[in-house]
């Protein structure tokens, strides 16, 4: 299937929550995380906010229908990925990688320092996926305070202790 990555438009926002719900169904395969398949997703309104900031990319098919997305937000010199989701039927086919690389290209063109995210440490399509794309776990010696706070907030919302990690990919300038 031909997939094109482009910046999201306001019209795309209505499709993105359904894509996130579809992507989350894969968590049914992991004991202790299956509840994520039924968890809330980012609202279309929140997507519109990020789209307005030009920090949301979509993977569209030949009919220009979104099949995946990456939503991020600028924090100083860092672009933080809030969500990367690909419909379940296209997972494992490189769509997520294409979305991450488009985001890295945008970070380079904006002369940013890094792209950051938080994710599950041991879920195969989370931290190991990002490591293959050049992300590293945030330094334990001098962790980024913003990422540390995000992790604290996630643990406060019920994630198991030490199940999540912050990751950083430096932008080559």
C-alpha positions in Angstrom: 0.0 0.0 0.0 1.3 3.4 -0.9 1.6 5.7 2.1 2.5 9.4 2.0 3.5 11.4 5.1 2.3 15.0 5.3 1.5 17.6 7.9 -2.0 17.0 9.2 -4.8 19.4 8.3 -7.7 20.4 10.5 -10.0 18.1 8.5 -7.8 15.1 9.6 -8.4 15.7 13.3 -11.7 13.8 13.3 -10.1 10.6 12.1 -7.2 10.5 14.5 -9.0 9.3 17.7 -10.2 6.2 15.8 -6.7 5.5 14.6 -5.4 5.7 18.1 -8.2 3.3 19.3 -7.3 0.9 16.6 -3.6 1.0 17.4 -4.3 0.4 21.1 -6.0 -2.9 20.4 -2.5 -4.5 20.1 -2.1 -4.0 23.9 -4.7 -6.7 24.3 -1.8 -9.1 23.7 0.1 -8.0 26.8 -1.1 -9.1 30.2 -1.4 -6.2 32.6 -1.7 -3.7 29.7 -4.9 -4.9 28.0 -6.9 -2.2 29.7 -5.2 0.3 27.3 -7.3 -1.1 24.5 -10.3 0.6 26.2 -8.5 3.6 27.6 -9.3 7.2 26.5 -7.6 8.7 23.5 -6.5 12.2 22.6 -9.5 14.3 21.6 -10.1 15.7 18.1 -9.9 19.1 19.7 -6.4 18.4 21.1 -5.3 17.1 17.8 -6.6 20.3 16.2 -4.5 22.4 18.6 -1.3 20.4 17.6 -2.2 20.6 13.9 -2.4 24.4 14.3 1.1 24.3 15.7 2.3 22.3 12.6 3.5 19.5 15.0 1.2 16.7 13.8 1.9 14.5 10.8 -0.4 11.9 9.2 0.3 8.8 7.1 -2.3 8.8 4.3 -3.3 6.2 1.8 -3.8 6.7 -2.0 -7.3 8.2 -1.2 -5.7 10.7 1.2 -7.3 9.0 4.2 -5.2 9.0 7.4 -3.9 5.6 8.4 -1.5 6.7 11.1 -0.3 9.9 12.9 2.3 11.4 15.1 1.4 14.3 17.4 4.1 16.3 19.0 4.6 19.6 20.8 7.5 22.1 21.0 9.1 22.6 24.4 12.0 25.0 24.0 14.5 23.4 21.7 12.8 19.9 22.0 9.9 18.4 20.1 8.1 16.0 22.3 6.1 13.2 20.8 2.8 12.8 22.6 1.4 10.0 20.5 2.4 7.8 17.6 -0.4 5.5 16.3 -0.9 3.4 13.2 -4.1 1.5 12.4 -3.7 -2.1 13.6 -3.8 -3.6 10.0 -0.8 -1.5 9.0 1.4 -2.0 12.1 4.8 -3.5 11.4 5.0 -2.2 7.8 7.2 0.8 8.4 4.5 3.5 8.7 5.5 4.4 12.2 9.2 4.6 11.2 8.2 7.0 8.3 6.2 9.2 10.7 9.2 9.4 13.1 11.6 10.2 10.3 9.3 13.0 9.0 9.3 14.4 12.5 13.1 14.2 12.7 13.3 16.0 9.4 11.0 18.8 10.7 13.1 19.0 13.9 16.3 19.4 11.8 14.7 22.1 9.6 13.6 24.0 12.8 17.2 23.7 14.2 15.9 21.9 17.3 18.1 20.1 19.9 16.2 16.8 20.2 13.0 14.9 19.8 11.8 13.3 23.1 9.1 10.9 24.2 8.0 8.6 27.0 7.0 5.0 26.3 6.8 1.6 27.8 10.3 0.2 28.5 9.7 -3.4 27.6 6.8 -3.5 25.1 8.4 -4.5 21.7 6.7 -1.8 19.7 7.6 0.9 22.2 11.1 1.5 23.6 12.8 -1.3 21.5 11.2 0.2 18.4 12.4 3.7 19.2 15.9 2.4 20.0 16.1 0.9 16.5 15.3 4.4 15.2 18.2 6.1 17.2 16.5 7.1 20.4 18.3 6.6 23.7 16.9 6.4 27.2 17.2 9.7 29.0 20.4 9.9 31.0 20.0 8.6 34.5 23.0 10.7 35.6 21.4 14.0 34.8 17.8 13.3 33.6 15.8 16.0 31.8 13.5 17.5 34.5 10.6 17.9 32.0 10.8 14.2 31.1 11.1 13.2 34.7 7.9 15.1 35.5 6.0 13.5 32.6 7.0 10.1 33.9 5.9 11.0 37.5 2.5 12.2 36.0 2.2 8.9 34.1 2.9 6.8 37.2 0.4 9.0 39.1 -2.2 7.9 36.5 -1.8 4.3 37.3 1.2 3.0 35.2 3.3 0.4 37.1 6.5 1.7 38.6 9.5 1.5 36.3 7.3 0.4 33.4 7.8 3.7 31.5 11.0 5.4 30.3 11.9 8.7 28.7 13.8 8.6 25.4 15.7 11.2 23.5 17.0 11.4 19.9 19.4 14.2 19.3 19.0 16.2 16.2 22.0 16.4 14.0 22.4 20.0 12.8 
